[in-house]
Structures are given as C-alpha cells and as structure tokens.
Amino acid sequence: MKTKILLILFLLSCLGKLSAKNIYVSAQAEGEPLEVWSEGYLDIHHINTGCGNAAFCILPDGTTLLIDAGANNPNSERHVAPRPNSSKTPGAWIADYILRHRPPNRVAIIDYFLATHFDKDHIGGVFKTKSTNADYYLTGISEVAEYIPVNKIIDRGYPDYNTVKPAESETHFYNYLNFIEYQKTLNPDLMERFRVGANNQFVLKYDTEAAYAGKFEIRNLIANGVMWTGTETQTTSLFPDLNGLSNSDLPEENTLSCGIKLTYGKFNYFNAGDLTGYPKPGRPQWHDLETPLAPIVGKVEVCNVNHHGYNNATNDLFIKTLAPLVFVIQASDALHPNHSTLFRMLAKQLYADARDIFATNLHPAAKIVIGDLTGQMKSAQGHIVVRVSPGGSDFMIYIIDDSNTGYTVNAAYGPYFCK
C-alpha cells in the first residue's frame, strides 16, 4: 500500500511539472506574438537589426535598461543584411522593437542606457546613404532617443573622457558627445560614469515595497581595465601605468568595455560588450581581461558572448568558469563567430554540462567557415529573448521573427532550470 501511495505521489509530481512546462510554452505558441511582459518576470531582448548589439531588459518591477544600441555600416559586404529591411535605420528599428515590447500601460521610457564602449556597433555611427553616396545620417542611441526618452546614460568615460580617448578620426564618438551635450540641456542629471564595484547604479525604480530586496542585483564588474575584487565595492586595476607605452601596446576600445552581472534569484546573466581574452600577437598579456575576471563572475545561466564570438575573446578559462546553460551571440559580421571560438563554446572538455548556443545572425561567409558546427547551434537567426520566471528559478528562450514587424515567436526552448 505504501509503495502505491508513493508511486501515485511521484506521478502527480511529474504531472504537475509537465503541466507547468506546457503552460509556460503553450502561452507562447509559434506564429503568435510574444506575450507581453508582466510584473515579476525578467525579460532580456537581444534585438537584431543586423547592424550591432542592443539588449533591452525589462526588470522584474518594470524598470527598463538598454545595453548598447549599435548601428554599424549596413552597406558593407562583410556585414549581414539589415533586419527586417533597410526602410529604416538601425536606431529606428531598435526603437520600434522597444515600443512594441515595453511594459504595458506605462509611458514609454528607457530608465537606463549603458554604453559598454564606444564602437559603432554599440553606440551608433555616421554613414553615407547608399542611394546618393553624399547624404549622411546618424543612428544608434542618438536616434533611439528621438523616439523614446532616455532618463539616464551611463558610460565608461563621463565626464572628461580622458581614459584612452578614441581617436579624432572616430567621427561617431564625437557625434555621441554632441548628442549627450544636447540631451543634458533637457535633463541635467542625464549622465553618470560607470562605477566599477557598485551594485546600486542600476536599481529597480518602481519597486516601492522592496518586494525584490535581496533577490535582484546588477553588479558593475569591469571597465577601463579596473575590476571588482568580489569584496564589498573594492576594485583593482588590471592595467599598468599607461604613460610611456607605445600606441600598439595601449588598450584598444574593446579592452575597455564595461561589464555587468545581473542576478535575479538563482538566475545570472553576464554582458561585457567586446571584452577581450586573447592579446594580439606580441601584445602584453594584461590585454587578456577574461582570465582575471572569470572567477569574479562565477557561474552564470546566460552569457552574452564577448566580442560577438570573435577570435580574441571567450577563452578556455572563461568558458570553463562561467559554464553557462545558454550562450547568446549578437552577430553581424562575416567573422562572427570565429570557428575556433564556437568550437570552444561547444567543448565538453571545458565543462560537462549541457549548453545551447543562439545567434542573432550568421553571415553566409561565416556559415561556410563554421561548417558542420552550425548545425550544433540551436538558432542562427532572429531576436533572442530570455524570459525569466518570477523569483528567478527558471527561464525560457524565445526566437522572435526578425524578417518583419509582426514579431512572432519562431521557436521556444526550455524551461531551463537555474543552477
């Protein structure tokens, strides 16, 4: 009799788990628009314009955070075709996506914008139009802000931008500076410098009852070669004195990227722009930021892959230490991801746990080079949405059609259970 009771309880338990999974997935039927965010969920939308990085986060209380708003040259053969098409600029498409997926019944606003660093495919660029080869347009975060007010902008350089300032030839960077100077006339409190080690720079703005106290945090991990030590708000510099170094030994823009770890319950998400893990030949070993940072990050559920999966990032130790359930590659170039980088991410020799890899794009040339490894990726086209359940114990991955503005679900994966 006791055995029968235990068997019945076990079957009921399995049925409960199955029912919960079916509800989670069936509410997001393929071919239907993604169900709108609701209180308690954490959404991370990796928006695919084909022109750079953009991750729109809706935090559990409805606070919004946009990490990067890239706009690389859509006319280059080495870049993928613009998504969904070229009728709008990348910044306009990012704004369109956000307006369609923002928290319902609220005024559209981006509470925080984080520029991980100052490359075009992260903050936007200035390009000639293909039709006339003469008219210029500026797109990226400056254009997103034309459609949606931005309450706070945080970057690695404010206010003096003297930490390895981009070259004067980087026109897009100086246009960014002009943009923020104008925006400051509308909002004097707009700008802040990224504070490494802080866990109170990105906070829940609408959590008036502190319902998520102790359950949610965004920790600032690294920027400009300064890294959080893992203790309180203490930091350490990974760079030597830069004075007197040759130009070739100075840290490049990617090496200076800001990085964060977002924690919600048991769920952890890592994003550090284009942080590097392999020095270029002949360059100093301290150009490898991933190796010292990896133990500070620890294990995560979702890793936004450093530098789009390029060959100078996502090294062995970094993969082994973070051991994510899911890799997200925001790809837009023929070199995204590198064959060796993808091979490392798939290598069970680095960690034995199952893992899934999703990319926003794969350039036709990248598919040729990657070859059979392409088939080991779960998805290689579309907006990638991470939806974490209330409390942060499990999450789903949704692939959203990026070929039109219907934004329907192409595929659903999960649930993944947090470690």
MARROVEX-386679 format. One record per residue (C-alpha): residue number from 1; residue in three letters; x negated, y negated, z. Coordinates in nm, 2 decimals. Layout:
nr, rest, c1, c2, c3
NUM, ALA, X, Y, Z .
...
***
This chain:
nr, rest, c1, c2, c3
1, MET, 0.00, 0.00, 0.00 .
2, LYS, -0.28, -0.24, 0.09 .
3, THR, -0.45, -0.17, -0.24 .
4, LYS, -0.13, -0.25, -0.43 .
5, ILE, -0.09, -0.58, -0.24 .
6, LEU, -0.45, -0.68, -0.32 .
7, LEU, -0.40, -0.59, -0.68 .
8, ILE, -0.09, -0.80, -0.71 .
9, LEU, -0.26, -1.09, -0.54 .
10, PHE, -0.55, -1.06, -0.78 .
11, LEU, -0.32, -1.05, -1.08 .
12, LEU, -0.13, -1.36, -0.96 .
13, SER, -0.45, -1.54, -0.91 .
14, CYS, -0.56, -1.46, -1.26 .
15, LEU, -0.22, -1.57, -1.40 .
16, GLY, -0.25, -1.90, -1.21 .
17, LYS, -0.59, -1.96, -1.36 .
18, LEU, -0.47, -1.87, -1.71 .
19, SER, -0.16, -2.09, -1.68 .
20, ALA, -0.37, -2.38, -1.57 .
21, LYS, -0.60, -2.34, -1.86 .
22, ASN, -0.32, -2.31, -2.11 .
23, ILE, -0.15, -2.62, -1.98 .
24, TYR, -0.49, -2.81, -2.00 .
25, VAL, -0.54, -2.71, -2.36 .
26, SER, -0.18, -2.69, -2.49 .
27, ALA, -0.12, -3.05, -2.39 .
28, GLN, -0.39, -3.14, -2.65 .
29, ALA, -0.26, -2.94, -2.95 .
30, GLU, -0.48, -2.95, -3.26 .
31, GLY, -0.35, -3.20, -3.51 .
32, GLU, -0.19, -3.42, -3.24 .
33, PRO, -0.33, -3.74, -3.09 .
34, LEU, -0.53, -3.71, -2.77 .
35, GLU, -0.31, -3.75, -2.47 .
36, VAL, -0.37, -4.09, -2.31 .
37, TRP, -0.59, -4.12, -2.00 .
38, SER, -0.41, -4.12, -1.67 .
39, GLU, -0.52, -4.20, -1.31 .
40, GLY, -0.77, -3.97, -1.16 .
41, TYR, -0.92, -3.84, -1.49 .
42, LEU, -1.27, -3.95, -1.62 .
43, ASP, -1.29, -3.99, -1.99 .
44, ILE, -1.62, -4.03, -2.19 .
45, HIS, -1.56, -4.10, -2.56 .
46, HIS, -1.86, -4.08, -2.78 .
47, ILE, -1.74, -4.29, -3.07 .
48, ASN, -1.86, -4.20, -3.41 .
49, THR, -1.90, -4.48, -3.66 .
50, GLY, -2.19, -4.32, -3.84 .
51, CYS, -2.40, -4.62, -3.75 .
52, GLY, -2.52, -4.57, -3.40 .
53, ASN, -2.44, -4.50, -3.04 .
54, ALA, -2.13, -4.60, -2.85 .
55, ALA, -1.99, -4.42, -2.54 .
56, PHE, -1.66, -4.56, -2.40 .
57, CYS, -1.60, -4.45, -2.04 .
58, ILE, -1.27, -4.48, -1.86 .
59, LEU, -1.35, -4.42, -1.49 .
60, PRO, -1.10, -4.25, -1.25 .
61, ASP, -0.93, -4.57, -1.14 .
62, GLY, -0.92, -4.72, -1.49 .
63, THR, -1.24, -4.93, -1.48 .
64, THR, -1.39, -4.93, -1.83 .
65, LEU, -1.76, -4.90, -1.92 .
66, LEU, -1.90, -4.92, -2.28 .
67, ILE, -2.26, -4.78, -2.31 .
68, ASP, -2.41, -4.93, -2.63 .
69, ALA, -2.23, -5.05, -2.94 .
70, GLY, -2.46, -4.96, -3.23 .
71, ALA, -2.45, -5.09, -3.58 .
72, ASN, -2.73, -4.96, -3.79 .
73, ASN, -2.75, -5.03, -4.16 .
74, PRO, -2.47, -4.84, -4.33 .
75, ASN, -2.62, -4.89, -4.67 .
76, SER, -2.93, -4.68, -4.61 .
77, GLU, -2.96, -4.34, -4.78 .
78, ARG, -3.12, -4.19, -4.47 .
79, HIS, -2.81, -4.27, -4.26 .
80, VAL, -2.48, -4.09, -4.27 .
81, ALA, -2.17, -4.25, -4.44 .
82, PRO, -1.97, -4.49, -4.22 .
83, ARG, -1.68, -4.34, -4.04 .
84, PRO, -1.40, -4.34, -4.10 .
85, ASN, -1.49, -4.56, -4.40 .
86, SER, -1.66, -4.89, -4.50 .
87, SER, -1.35, -5.10, -4.50 .
88, LYS, -1.45, -5.24, -4.15 .
89, THR, -1.79, -5.30, -3.99 .
90, PRO, -1.91, -5.06, -3.71 .
91, GLY, -1.82, -5.31, -3.44 .
92, ALA, -1.47, -5.35, -3.56 .
93, TRP, -1.43, -4.97, -3.57 .
94, ILE, -1.56, -4.94, -3.21 .
95, ALA, -1.30, -5.20, -3.10 .
96, ASP, -1.03, -5.02, -3.29 .
97, TYR, -1.11, -4.69, -3.12 .
98, ILE, -1.12, -4.85, -2.77 .
99, LEU, -0.79, -5.04, -2.83 .
100, ARG, -0.63, -4.71, -2.92 .
101, HIS, -0.77, -4.51, -2.62 .
102, ARG, -0.79, -4.77, -2.34 .
103, PRO, -0.59, -4.72, -2.01 .
104, PRO, -0.22, -4.77, -2.09 .
105, ASN, -0.02, -5.06, -1.96 .
106, ARG, -0.32, -5.28, -1.89 .
107, VAL, -0.47, -5.58, -2.06 .
108, ALA, -0.75, -5.47, -2.29 .
109, ILE, -1.08, -5.54, -2.13 .
110, ILE, -1.43, -5.39, -2.12 .
111, ASP, -1.52, -5.43, -1.75 .
112, TYR, -1.89, -5.34, -1.81 .
113, PHE, -2.11, -5.32, -2.11 .
114, LEU, -2.45, -5.15, -2.07 .
115, ALA, -2.71, -5.21, -2.34 .
116, THR, -2.95, -4.92, -2.29 .
117, HIS, -3.21, -5.10, -2.50 .
118, PHE, -3.24, -5.35, -2.79 .
119, ASP, -3.25, -5.14, -3.11 .
120, LYS, -2.99, -5.20, -3.38 .
121, ASP, -2.82, -4.86, -3.34 .
122, HIS, -2.75, -4.95, -2.98 .
123, ILE, -2.66, -5.32, -2.97 .
124, GLY, -2.59, -5.40, -3.34 .
125, GLY, -2.76, -5.56, -3.63 .
126, VAL, -2.75, -5.81, -3.91 .
127, PHE, -2.72, -5.68, -4.27 .
128, LYS, -2.66, -5.78, -4.62 .
129, THR, -2.33, -5.68, -4.77 .
130, LYS, -2.37, -5.41, -5.04 .
131, SER, -2.15, -5.59, -5.29 .
132, THR, -2.33, -5.92, -5.31 .
133, ASN, -2.67, -5.85, -5.15 .
134, ALA, -2.66, -6.20, -5.02 .
135, ASP, -2.38, -6.25, -4.76 .
136, TYR, -2.48, -6.14, -4.41 .
137, TYR, -2.26, -6.00, -4.13 .
138, LEU, -2.34, -5.95, -3.77 .
139, THR, -2.18, -5.65, -3.60 .
140, GLY, -2.22, -5.44, -3.28 .
141, ILE, -2.14, -5.56, -2.93 .
142, SER, -2.10, -5.92, -3.06 .
143, GLU, -1.82, -5.81, -3.29 .
144, VAL, -1.66, -5.58, -3.03 .
145, ALA, -1.63, -5.88, -2.80 .
146, GLU, -1.43, -6.07, -3.07 .
147, TYR, -1.15, -5.81, -3.03 .
148, ILE, -1.19, -5.72, -2.66 .
149, PRO, -1.31, -5.94, -2.38 .
150, VAL, -1.62, -5.82, -2.20 .
151, ASN, -1.64, -5.90, -1.83 .
152, LYS, -2.00, -5.80, -1.75 .
153, ILE, -2.30, -5.73, -1.97 .
154, ILE, -2.60, -5.55, -1.82 .
155, ASP, -2.93, -5.50, -2.00 .
156, ARG, -3.30, -5.44, -1.92 .
157, GLY, -3.43, -5.79, -1.99 .
158, TYR, -3.20, -6.06, -1.85 .
159, PRO, -3.27, -6.35, -1.77 .
160, ASP, -3.62, -6.41, -1.92 .
161, TYR, -3.65, -6.10, -2.14 .
162, ASN, -4.03, -6.11, -2.08 .
163, THR, -4.07, -5.73, -2.02 .
164, VAL, -4.22, -5.62, -2.36 .
165, LYS, -4.00, -5.86, -2.56 .
166, PRO, -3.90, -5.73, -2.91 .
167, ALA, -4.10, -5.89, -3.20 .
168, GLU, -3.97, -6.21, -3.36 .
169, SER, -3.91, -6.01, -3.68 .
170, GLU, -3.63, -5.83, -3.49 .
171, THR, -3.36, -6.07, -3.60 .
172, HIS, -3.08, -5.87, -3.45 .
173, PHE, -3.23, -5.91, -3.10 .
174, TYR, -3.23, -6.29, -3.13 .
175, ASN, -2.88, -6.28, -3.26 .
176, TYR, -2.79, -6.08, -2.95 .
177, LEU, -2.95, -6.36, -2.73 .
178, ASN, -2.75, -6.62, -2.91 .
179, PHE, -2.43, -6.41, -2.86 .
180, ILE, -2.48, -6.38, -2.49 .
181, GLU, -2.56, -6.76, -2.45 .
182, TYR, -2.23, -6.84, -2.62 .
183, GLN, -2.04, -6.58, -2.41 .
184, LYS, -2.19, -6.74, -2.09 .
185, THR, -2.02, -7.06, -2.18 .
186, LEU, -1.69, -6.87, -2.15 .
187, ASN, -1.80, -6.66, -1.85 .
188, PRO, -2.09, -6.80, -1.64 .
189, ASP, -2.11, -6.47, -1.45 .
190, LEU, -2.13, -6.26, -1.76 .
191, MET, -2.49, -6.13, -1.74 .
192, GLU, -2.69, -5.91, -1.50 .
193, ARG, -3.02, -5.74, -1.52 .
194, PHE, -3.01, -5.36, -1.48 .
195, ARG, -3.12, -5.29, -1.12 .
196, VAL, -3.31, -4.96, -1.11 .
197, GLY, -3.22, -4.75, -0.80 .
198, ALA, -2.89, -4.93, -0.74 .
199, ASN, -2.56, -4.74, -0.71 .
200, ASN, -2.34, -5.05, -0.67 .
201, GLN, -2.39, -5.23, -1.00 .
202, PHE, -2.12, -5.02, -1.18 .
203, VAL, -1.84, -4.99, -0.94 .
204, LEU, -1.47, -4.89, -0.95 .
205, LYS, -1.29, -5.23, -0.98 .
206, TYR, -0.93, -5.11, -0.94 .
207, ASP, -0.98, -4.86, -0.66 .
208, THR, -0.82, -5.08, -0.40 .
209, GLU, -0.76, -4.80, -0.15 .
210, ALA, -1.11, -4.64, -0.18 .
211, ALA, -0.95, -4.32, -0.30 .
212, TYR, -1.27, -4.21, -0.47 .
213, ALA, -1.51, -4.31, -0.19 .
214, GLY, -1.79, -4.05, -0.17 .
215, LYS, -1.66, -3.88, -0.49 .
216, PHE, -1.78, -4.12, -0.76 .
217, GLU, -2.11, -4.29, -0.83 .
218, ILE, -2.31, -4.44, -1.11 .
219, ARG, -2.68, -4.44, -1.01 .
220, ASN, -2.93, -4.65, -1.21 .
221, LEU, -3.22, -4.42, -1.28 .
222, ILE, -3.48, -4.59, -1.50 .
223, ALA, -3.55, -4.90, -1.71 .
224, ASN, -3.87, -5.07, -1.83 .
225, GLY, -4.08, -4.78, -1.70 .
226, VAL, -3.95, -4.83, -1.34 .
227, MET, -3.79, -4.52, -1.20 .
228, TRP, -3.57, -4.45, -0.89 .
229, THR, -3.75, -4.22, -0.65 .
230, GLY, -3.44, -4.04, -0.53 .
231, THR, -3.46, -4.20, -0.19 .
232, GLU, -3.21, -4.49, -0.10 .
233, THR, -3.28, -4.76, -0.36 .
234, GLN, -3.66, -4.72, -0.37 .
235, THR, -3.84, -4.73, -0.71 .
236, THR, -4.18, -4.66, -0.86 .
237, SER, -4.35, -4.78, -1.17 .
238, LEU, -4.45, -4.52, -1.43 .
239, PHE, -4.65, -4.77, -1.64 .
240, PRO, -5.00, -4.90, -1.57 .
241, ASP, -5.07, -5.27, -1.59 .
242, LEU, -4.98, -5.36, -1.94 .
243, ASN, -5.22, -5.65, -1.97 .
244, GLY, -5.51, -5.59, -2.20 .
245, LEU, -5.36, -5.28, -2.36 .
246, SER, -5.37, -5.25, -2.74 .
247, ASN, -5.05, -5.31, -2.92 .
248, SER, -5.04, -4.94, -3.02 .
249, ASP, -5.05, -4.84, -2.65 .
250, LEU, -4.78, -5.07, -2.53 .
251, PRO, -4.45, -4.91, -2.46 .
252, GLU, -4.21, -4.91, -2.75 .
253, GLU, -3.85, -5.02, -2.72 .
254, ASN, -3.72, -4.66, -2.68 .
255, THR, -3.96, -4.60, -2.39 .
256, LEU, -3.80, -4.90, -2.21 .
257, SER, -3.44, -4.76, -2.22 .
258, CYS, -3.21, -4.79, -1.92 .
259, GLY, -3.08, -4.46, -1.79 .
260, ILE, -2.79, -4.37, -1.56 .
261, LYS, -2.64, -4.06, -1.39 .
262, LEU, -2.26, -4.07, -1.35 .
263, THR, -2.13, -3.84, -1.08 .
264, TYR, -1.76, -3.75, -1.01 .
265, GLY, -1.71, -3.47, -0.76 .
266, LYS, -1.92, -3.18, -0.89 .
267, PHE, -1.94, -3.33, -1.24 .
268, ASN, -2.26, -3.51, -1.35 .
269, TYR, -2.33, -3.70, -1.68 .
270, PHE, -2.66, -3.83, -1.80 .
271, ASN, -2.72, -4.11, -2.05 .
272, ALA, -3.06, -4.29, -2.11 .
273, GLY, -3.04, -4.42, -2.46 .
274, ASP, -3.36, -4.34, -2.65 .
275, LEU, -3.58, -4.24, -2.36 .
276, THR, -3.89, -4.05, -2.48 .
277, GLY, -4.05, -3.73, -2.37 .
278, TYR, -4.34, -3.68, -2.61 .
279, PRO, -4.61, -3.95, -2.66 .
280, LYS, -4.70, -4.02, -3.02 .
281, PRO, -5.04, -3.87, -3.12 .
282, GLY, -5.32, -4.05, -2.94 .
283, ARG, -5.09, -4.25, -2.72 .
284, PRO, -5.11, -4.24, -2.34 .
285, GLN, -4.94, -3.96, -2.15 .
286, TRP, -4.73, -4.21, -1.95 .
287, HIS, -4.52, -4.26, -2.26 .
288, ASP, -4.36, -3.94, -2.15 .
289, LEU, -4.08, -4.07, -1.92 .
290, GLU, -3.87, -3.75, -1.93 .
291, THR, -4.11, -3.54, -1.73 .
292, PRO, -4.12, -3.75, -1.41 .
293, LEU, -3.75, -3.84, -1.44 .
294, ALA, -3.62, -3.49, -1.48 .
295, PRO, -3.64, -3.38, -1.11 .
296, ILE, -3.48, -3.71, -1.01 .
297, VAL, -3.18, -3.64, -1.24 .
298, GLY, -3.15, -3.28, -1.14 .
299, LYS, -2.88, -3.05, -1.29 .
300, VAL, -2.60, -3.21, -1.49 .
301, GLU, -2.29, -3.08, -1.67 .
302, VAL, -2.32, -3.31, -1.97 .
303, CYS, -2.64, -3.46, -2.12 .
304, ASN, -2.62, -3.73, -2.38 .
305, VAL, -2.93, -3.62, -2.57 .
306, ASN, -3.22, -3.87, -2.56 .
307, HIS, -3.31, -4.05, -2.88 .
308, HIS, -3.04, -3.86, -3.08 .
309, GLY, -3.24, -3.54, -3.07 .
310, TYR, -3.54, -3.70, -3.24 .
311, ASN, -3.87, -3.52, -3.22 .
312, ASN, -4.02, -3.74, -2.95 .
313, ALA, -3.76, -3.66, -2.68 .
314, THR, -3.58, -3.39, -2.49 .
315, ASN, -3.89, -3.19, -2.39 .
316, ASP, -3.90, -2.85, -2.24 .
317, LEU, -3.92, -2.95, -1.87 .
318, PHE, -3.63, -3.20, -1.92 .
319, ILE, -3.40, -2.93, -2.07 .
320, LYS, -3.50, -2.67, -1.81 .
321, THR, -3.44, -2.91, -1.52 .
322, LEU, -3.11, -3.06, -1.63 .
323, ALA, -2.98, -2.73, -1.76 .
324, PRO, -2.66, -2.88, -1.90 .
325, LEU, -2.34, -2.69, -1.99 .
326, VAL, -2.30, -2.94, -2.28 .
327, PHE, -2.54, -3.14, -2.49 .
328, VAL, -2.39, -3.44, -2.68 .
329, ILE, -2.60, -3.57, -2.98 .
330, GLN, -2.50, -3.91, -3.11 .
331, ALA, -2.65, -3.87, -3.45 .
332, SER, -2.66, -4.10, -3.76 .
333, ASP, -2.99, -4.04, -3.93 .
334, ALA, -3.14, -3.77, -4.15 .
335, LEU, -3.38, -3.69, -3.86 .
336, HIS, -3.10, -3.64, -3.61 .
337, PRO, -3.15, -3.39, -3.46 .
338, ASN, -3.50, -3.26, -3.52 .
339, HIS, -3.52, -2.88, -3.59 .
340, SER, -3.76, -2.82, -3.30 .
341, THR, -3.55, -3.03, -3.06 .
342, LEU, -3.24, -2.83, -3.14 .
343, PHE, -3.43, -2.51, -3.10 .
344, ARG, -3.54, -2.62, -2.76 .
345, MET, -3.19, -2.70, -2.65 .
346, LEU, -3.07, -2.35, -2.76 .
347, ALA, -3.37, -2.17, -2.60 .
348, LYS, -3.25, -1.93, -2.33 .
349, GLN, -3.62, -1.90, -2.22 .
350, LEU, -3.58, -2.25, -2.07 .
351, TYR, -3.27, -2.17, -1.88 .
352, ALA, -3.04, -1.87, -1.90 .
353, ASP, -2.70, -2.03, -1.86 .
354, ALA, -2.46, -2.07, -2.15 .
355, ARG, -2.46, -2.41, -2.32 .
356, ASP, -2.27, -2.57, -2.60 .
357, ILE, -2.40, -2.84, -2.84 .
358, PHE, -2.19, -3.10, -3.01 .
359, ALA, -2.30, -3.37, -3.26 .
360, THR, -2.11, -3.67, -3.39 .
361, ASN, -2.26, -3.62, -3.74 .
362, LEU, -2.51, -3.42, -3.94 .
363, HIS, -2.67, -3.58, -4.24 .
364, PRO, -2.68, -3.35, -4.54 .
365, ALA, -3.06, -3.35, -4.53 .
366, ALA, -3.06, -3.26, -4.16 .
367, LYS, -2.84, -2.96, -4.23 .
368, ILE, -3.09, -2.84, -4.49 .
369, VAL, -3.38, -2.87, -4.25 .
370, ILE, -3.19, -2.73, -3.94 .
371, GLY, -3.07, -2.44, -4.15 .
372, ASP, -2.92, -2.15, -3.96 .
373, LEU, -2.93, -2.34, -3.63 .
374, THR, -2.64, -2.55, -3.75 .
375, GLY, -2.41, -2.25, -3.71 .
376, GLN, -2.51, -2.23, -3.34 .
377, MET, -2.36, -2.58, -3.27 .
378, LYS, -2.00, -2.60, -3.16 .
379, SER, -1.92, -2.90, -3.37 .
380, ALA, -2.12, -3.13, -3.60 .
381, GLN, -1.86, -3.40, -3.70 .
382, GLY, -1.62, -3.62, -3.50 .
383, HIS, -1.57, -3.83, -3.20 .
384, ILE, -1.67, -3.63, -2.89 .
385, VAL, -1.45, -3.68, -2.58 .
386, VAL, -1.55, -3.54, -2.24 .
387, ARG, -1.23, -3.53, -2.02 .
388, VAL, -1.30, -3.45, -1.65 .
389, SER, -1.01, -3.34, -1.44 .
390, PRO, -0.91, -3.53, -1.12 .
391, GLY, -1.16, -3.46, -0.85 .
392, GLY, -1.44, -3.36, -1.09 .
393, SER, -1.43, -2.98, -1.07 .
394, ASP, -1.39, -2.90, -1.44 .
395, PHE, -1.38, -3.07, -1.78 .
396, MET, -1.28, -3.02, -2.14 .
397, ILE, -1.44, -3.13, -2.47 .
398, TYR, -1.22, -3.26, -2.75 .
399, ILE, -1.34, -3.32, -3.10 .
400, ILE, -1.14, -3.61, -3.25 .
401, ASP, -1.10, -3.65, -3.62 .
402, ASP, -1.32, -3.94, -3.74 .
403, SER, -1.20, -3.95, -4.10 .
404, ASN, -0.90, -4.17, -4.03 .
405, THR, -0.73, -4.37, -3.76 .
406, GLY, -0.49, -4.10, -3.66 .
407, TYR, -0.75, -3.99, -3.40 .
408, THR, -0.60, -3.65, -3.38 .
409, VAL, -0.76, -3.35, -3.20 .
410, ASN, -0.95, -3.12, -3.43 .
411, ALA, -1.07, -2.88, -3.17 .
412, ALA, -1.07, -2.83, -2.79 .
413, TYR, -1.33, -2.65, -2.58 .
414, GLY, -1.32, -2.54, -2.22 .
415, PRO, -1.24, -2.57, -1.95 .
416, TYR, -1.60, -2.59, -1.83 .
417, PHE, -1.64, -2.54, -1.46 .
418, CYS, -1.89, -2.76, -1.28 .
419, LYS, -2.18, -2.61, -1.10 .
***
